[in-house]
Amino acid sequence: IYSWQERKKIKFPLPAPPKNIFHFPLAKIITSSLKEKKTLLNEEKAIKILTAYKIKTPQTIIVKNLHQAQKAAQKTSFPLFLKIAHSSKLHKTDIGGVVKIKNKKELIREFTRLKNLNLSQEFLIQEAVKGKVEIILGAKRDSSFGALVMIGAGGIYTEIIQDTTFRIV
């Protein structure tokens, strides 16, 4: 195993992807994101990838209108979170794009408010999980260090605690 300094010094290449990568169930998500030069995956794509790797996520349903939001709320039950689904907005809480919903009346009021912000055409209805820790998880390729993963406290605590860390893959 080479350290990143040694690999950089001798230009040790990263291993080639497996030949059968296009048979991988998530290849369509990965290849389309690469072709579109996306730097952030939207929640729907990220959840599909996490689920494929058996990483548990809260139940999440993508909706476009109030009727769909009300049907989704019946599946997840209250309390739940209503979020704008806009991948260019990394910290949705900062712009008022994440709301904890306790009942149907709040869902109607907050969905209408978020829709009127015109920040997104899609919204997430997401199960509120009690007693769990929310994390932020990411990956990137750095020109100096190669492949990196990032993990830290997520949700509203990402910016407050600032405990994210990067590790070389």
N, C-alpha and C positions, 0 to 999 in steps of 0.2 A: 504494500500500500504506500503510495506516494503522498506526501503532504502537498498542500496547494503551492507552496513556494517551490518545491522540487518539480512539480508538474509544470508550473509556469516557466521555470528556468530551462527545462529540457523540452518544453512544448509537448508534453505528454498528452496525447489526444484523449478525449472522452470516448468511452466505448460506443460503438455503433448501436442504433436501436435494433431490437430483434426484427428478423425478416418478416414475421407474421404480425407486425404491428397493425396492419390494416384489417386483420380479423378480430382485433381487440374490440369489444362492444362499444367502447367510448371513442373509437378512432374518429368518428364523424365530428364529435364535439371538438376534439383536439385539433384535427386538421383544419376544420373550418375556422377555428379561432386563430390558428397560425396564419392561414391565408388572409384573414381580415386584419392581421397584425394587432389583435386585441391584447392589451396589457392586463385587463381585468376580465374575469368571467362573470357573467350575471349569476344571480343566485340559483336559478333553475339549473344551469349547466354545472355549477360548482357542487350543488347537492347531488346531482346524478353521479358525478365522479366520486364524491365521498361515499355515497351509498354503494357504489360498485366495489369499493375497498372495505366495505362493512364498517364504516365509521357512522355512528348513529347521529342523526340530525333531527331537529324538531319537524313534525309534519308541516309541510309548506304547500300551499295551493296558490297558483297564479290566477288572478282574476282581472277582468277588464272593466266590469261595471258593477253597480251596486247589487243587482240581482245575483250575480255570480258570487259576490262577497258574502251575501247573506246565506247562500247555499253552502259555501265553504265553511262559514262559521258554525253551521249545524254539524259538520263533520268533525271539526276540531274542538268545539265547545269553548265557552268562555271561562276564564279570561284568555285572550289571545292577543297577538300583535298584528297590527296593520302597518305595512311598510311600502314605500314607493319602491318599485323595481326598476332602478336606473343604475346601471353598472358604472357610469362615470362619476357617480356621487358615492365616494367611499365611506364618508361619515354622514349617513343620512340623519342621524339624531341632531347634528348641528344645524340642519336646515328645516327641522320639524317634520322630517319624513318618516318617523317611527313613533307609533302611538300604541300604548297598552289599552286594550278595549275590554271593558267589563260586562257590557250587555249590548243588546240589539240597538237600543236608542243611541248609544255612543258610537256604534259601528256606522249607523246611518249618518250621524253628524260628522264624524271624522273622515269617513270615505268621501263625503261631499267636499269637505275642506281640502283634502289632499288632491282630489281630482281638479279642483279649482286652482291649485298652484301651477298646473300645467307643466310639471316636472317629468311626468311619466304617463304613458298610456296603459301601463300594467302595474298591478299592485300585488303584494304578497299577503296572504292570510297565513299566519304562522302560530302554531301551538305555543302556548306559554308553558315552559317546563319549569317545575318548581324544584328548588334545592340543587340545581346543577350549576356548574361554572361555565360561563360563556368564554370561548377563545376566539382569537383571530389567527388564521393560518394562511400562509402564502408561500409562494415559490417564485424564484426568478433566476435568470442567468446573468451573472456579472462578468464583465470583461476581465477583471483581475482575479476573481476567486472561482469562477465557474458556476456550477449549479448550487443554489442556496435555498434553504427553507427558512421560514419565519414563523414564530409562534409567540403568543403572549395573551394577556388578559384582553378579552373582546368586549363587544357591545359598547356601552357608554364609558367603560373604564379604559378603553384603548388609549385615549389621549390623556386621561387624568393620571393613571398610574405610570404609563410609559415604560412597561416592563417587557416590551417585545425584544426578542433576541433572534439573531440570524446564525445559522449553522451551515457549514459546508456539507454538501451531500457526498 
